[in-house]
């Protein structure tokens, strides 16, 4: 596998590291309002930026396609986690019922499945 490093990929790697650090920091304070959802959102963002960097750094087309498909795990997860964080942070946890969370994750699941298929 051939790698092509650019300043942009280095910047994305650093951004991914910051996202992981923020996720760890938030997880230690998960009892705070929205702490769990913020930590999970930061992990999704870190995964997203890391896979974008790996996709840009690879030269072979099949490997680029693989990283782009894996990238959608983070892309599709950010929006529902962000909404869950905002709801939890605003002390409206009663809206985050298991039923509502399942409904919230239907669209991201469909997006990931669509990205992984032709």
C-alpha contacts under 8 A as a table, 3 or more apart, distances in Angstrom:
res1	aa1	res2	aa2	distance
1	X	58	X	7.28
1	X	59	X	7.67
1	X	60	X	7.23
2	X	58	X	6.01
2	X	59	X	5.77
2	X	60	X	7.14
3	X	57	X	5.29
3	X	58	X	4.76
3	X	59	X	6.17
4	X	56	X	7.77
4	X	57	X	4.72
4	X	58	X	6.01
4	X	59	X	6.69
5	X	9	X	6.34
5	X	10	X	7.33
5	X	57	X	5.54
6	X	9	X	5.34
6	X	10	X	6.50
6	X	57	X	7.41
7	X	10	X	5.07
7	X	11	X	6.17
8	X	11	X	5.03
8	X	12	X	6.26
8	X	53	X	7.80
9	X	12	X	4.99
9	X	13	X	6.19
9	X	53	X	4.76
9	X	54	X	7.52
9	X	56	X	6.85
9	X	57	X	6.60
10	X	13	X	5.07
10	X	14	X	6.30
10	X	53	X	7.60
11	X	14	X	5.16
11	X	15	X	6.17
12	X	15	X	4.90
12	X	16	X	6.09
12	X	49	X	5.69
12	X	50	X	6.48
12	X	52	X	7.58
12	X	53	X	5.67
13	X	16	X	5.02
13	X	17	X	6.26
13	X	49	X	7.04
13	X	50	X	5.79
13	X	53	X	6.50
14	X	17	X	5.01
14	X	18	X	6.26
15	X	18	X	5.08
15	X	19	X	6.22
15	X	46	X	7.16
15	X	49	X	6.93
16	X	19	X	4.98
16	X	20	X	6.33
16	X	45	X	7.24
16	X	46	X	4.18
16	X	47	X	6.90
16	X	48	X	7.92
16	X	49	X	5.52
16	X	50	X	5.55
17	X	20	X	5.12
17	X	21	X	6.17
17	X	46	X	6.87
18	X	21	X	4.98
18	X	22	X	6.10
18	X	46	X	7.69
19	X	22	X	5.10
19	X	23	X	6.12
19	X	42	X	5.16
19	X	43	X	6.32
19	X	45	X	6.52
19	X	46	X	4.86
20	X	23	X	4.97
20	X	24	X	6.25
20	X	42	X	6.57
20	X	43	X	5.85
20	X	46	X	5.96
21	X	24	X	5.19
21	X	25	X	6.13
22	X	25	X	4.92
22	X	26	X	5.94
22	X	39	X	7.02
22	X	42	X	6.52
23	X	26	X	5.12
23	X	27	X	5.94
23	X	38	X	7.19
23	X	39	X	4.13
23	X	40	X	6.73
23	X	41	X	7.80
23	X	42	X	5.20
23	X	43	X	5.90
24	X	27	X	5.04
24	X	28	X	6.36
24	X	39	X	6.90
25	X	28	X	5.42
25	X	29	X	6.80
25	X	39	X	7.83
26	X	29	X	5.05
26	X	30	X	5.95
26	X	35	X	5.67
26	X	36	X	7.17
26	X	38	X	6.71
26	X	39	X	5.19
27	X	30	X	4.81
27	X	35	X	6.50
27	X	36	X	6.21
27	X	39	X	5.57
29	X	32	X	5.81
29	X	35	X	6.19
30	X	33	X	7.55
30	X	34	X	7.35
30	X	35	X	4.12
30	X	36	X	5.01
30	X	39	X	7.84
31	X	35	X	6.27
31	X	36	X	7.70
32	X	35	X	5.21
33	X	88	X	5.89
33	X	89	X	4.74
33	X	90	X	7.67
33	X	91	X	7.00
34	X	37	X	5.43
34	X	38	X	5.95
34	X	84	X	7.73
34	X	85	X	4.87
34	X	86	X	7.05
34	X	87	X	7.73
34	X	88	X	4.73
34	X	89	X	4.53
35	X	38	X	5.13
35	X	39	X	6.16
35	X	85	X	7.58
36	X	39	X	5.21
36	X	40	X	6.26
36	X	85	X	7.88
37	X	40	X	5.10
37	X	41	X	5.98
37	X	81	X	5.88
37	X	82	X	7.36
37	X	84	X	6.32
37	X	85	X	4.88
37	X	88	X	7.90
38	X	41	X	4.98
38	X	42	X	6.12
38	X	81	X	7.38
38	X	82	X	7.36
38	X	85	X	5.76
39	X	42	X	5.16
39	X	43	X	6.32
40	X	43	X	5.06
40	X	44	X	6.26
40	X	81	X	7.04
41	X	44	X	5.04
41	X	45	X	6.20
41	X	77	X	7.42
41	X	78	X	5.74
41	X	81	X	5.41
41	X	82	X	6.46
42	X	45	X	5.01
42	X	46	X	6.02
43	X	46	X	4.96
43	X	47	X	6.10
44	X	47	X	5.10
44	X	48	X	6.09
44	X	73	X	7.51
44	X	74	X	4.48
44	X	75	X	7.39
44	X	77	X	6.27
44	X	78	X	6.11
45	X	48	X	4.94
45	X	49	X	6.14
45	X	74	X	5.99
45	X	75	X	7.53
45	X	78	X	6.72
46	X	49	X	5.29
46	X	50	X	6.01
46	X	74	X	7.82
47	X	50	X	5.15
47	X	51	X	6.09
47	X	71	X	7.19
47	X	73	X	7.90
47	X	74	X	5.66
48	X	51	X	5.39
48	X	52	X	6.19
48	X	71	X	5.32
48	X	72	X	7.37
48	X	73	X	7.41
48	X	74	X	4.61
48	X	75	X	6.07
49	X	52	X	5.05
49	X	53	X	6.17
50	X	53	X	5.14
50	X	54	X	6.23
51	X	54	X	4.92
51	X	55	X	5.89
51	X	67	X	5.78
51	X	68	X	7.09
51	X	70	X	6.95
51	X	71	X	5.31
52	X	55	X	4.99
52	X	56	X	6.14
52	X	67	X	7.31
52	X	68	X	7.10
52	X	71	X	6.56
53	X	56	X	5.15
53	X	57	X	6.00
54	X	57	X	4.99
54	X	58	X	6.18
54	X	64	X	7.90
54	X	67	X	6.71
55	X	58	X	5.63
55	X	63	X	7.46
55	X	64	X	4.88
55	X	65	X	7.67
55	X	67	X	5.19
55	X	68	X	6.24
56	X	59	X	7.78
56	X	64	X	7.32
58	X	63	X	6.80
58	X	64	X	6.19
59	X	63	X	7.69
59	X	64	X	7.18
60	X	63	X	5.54
60	X	64	X	6.32
61	X	64	X	4.98
61	X	65	X	6.18
62	X	65	X	5.09
62	X	66	X	6.26
63	X	66	X	4.99
63	X	67	X	6.26
64	X	67	X	5.24
64	X	68	X	6.07
65	X	68	X	5.00
65	X	69	X	6.20
66	X	69	X	5.19
66	X	70	X	6.33
67	X	70	X	5.06
67	X	71	X	5.97
68	X	71	X	4.91
68	X	72	X	6.87
69	X	72	X	5.62
69	X	73	X	7.82
69	X	112	X	7.93
69	X	115	X	6.07
69	X	116	X	5.85
70	X	73	X	5.80
70	X	74	X	7.91
71	X	74	X	5.78
71	X	75	X	6.41
72	X	75	X	4.70
72	X	76	X	5.72
72	X	111	X	7.76
72	X	112	X	5.79
72	X	115	X	7.04
73	X	76	X	5.67
73	X	77	X	6.21
73	X	112	X	6.38
74	X	77	X	5.13
74	X	78	X	6.27
75	X	78	X	5.79
75	X	79	X	7.90
76	X	79	X	6.61
76	X	80	X	7.87
76	X	108	X	4.80
76	X	109	X	7.51
76	X	111	X	6.70
76	X	112	X	6.77
77	X	80	X	5.93
77	X	81	X	6.18
77	X	108	X	6.43
78	X	81	X	5.25
78	X	82	X	5.88
79	X	82	X	5.08
79	X	83	X	6.23
80	X	83	X	5.11
80	X	84	X	6.04
80	X	104	X	6.32
80	X	105	X	6.73
80	X	108	X	7.86
81	X	84	X	4.96
81	X	85	X	5.95
82	X	85	X	5.02
82	X	86	X	6.15
83	X	86	X	5.08
83	X	87	X	6.14
84	X	87	X	5.15
84	X	88	X	6.02
84	X	96	X	7.23
85	X	88	X	5.13
85	X	89	X	5.83
86	X	89	X	5.07
86	X	90	X	6.12
87	X	90	X	5.29
87	X	91	X	6.55
87	X	92	X	5.38
87	X	93	X	6.45
87	X	95	X	7.49
87	X	96	X	7.65
88	X	91	X	5.17
88	X	92	X	5.66
88	X	93	X	5.16
88	X	96	X	7.80
89	X	92	X	7.57
92	X	95	X	5.89
92	X	96	X	7.66
93	X	96	X	5.21
93	X	97	X	7.78
94	X	97	X	6.41
95	X	100	X	7.20
96	X	100	X	5.99
96	X	101	X	6.09
97	X	100	X	5.21
97	X	101	X	6.19
98	X	101	X	5.10
98	X	102	X	6.15
99	X	102	X	5.21
99	X	103	X	6.31
100	X	103	X	5.04
100	X	104	X	6.05
101	X	104	X	4.91
101	X	105	X	6.33
102	X	105	X	5.30
102	X	106	X	6.57
103	X	106	X	5.42
104	X	107	X	6.91
105	X	108	X	5.45
105	X	109	X	6.15
106	X	109	X	5.24
106	X	110	X	6.31
107	X	110	X	5.10
107	X	111	X	6.22
108	X	111	X	4.97
108	X	112	X	6.22
109	X	112	X	5.22
109	X	113	X	6.18
110	X	113	X	5.08
110	X	114	X	6.00
111	X	114	X	5.08
111	X	115	X	6.14
112	X	115	X	5.07
112	X	116	X	6.26
113	X	116	X	5.18
113	X	117	X	6.37
114	X	117	X	5.34
114	X	118	X	7.29
115	X	118	X	7.43
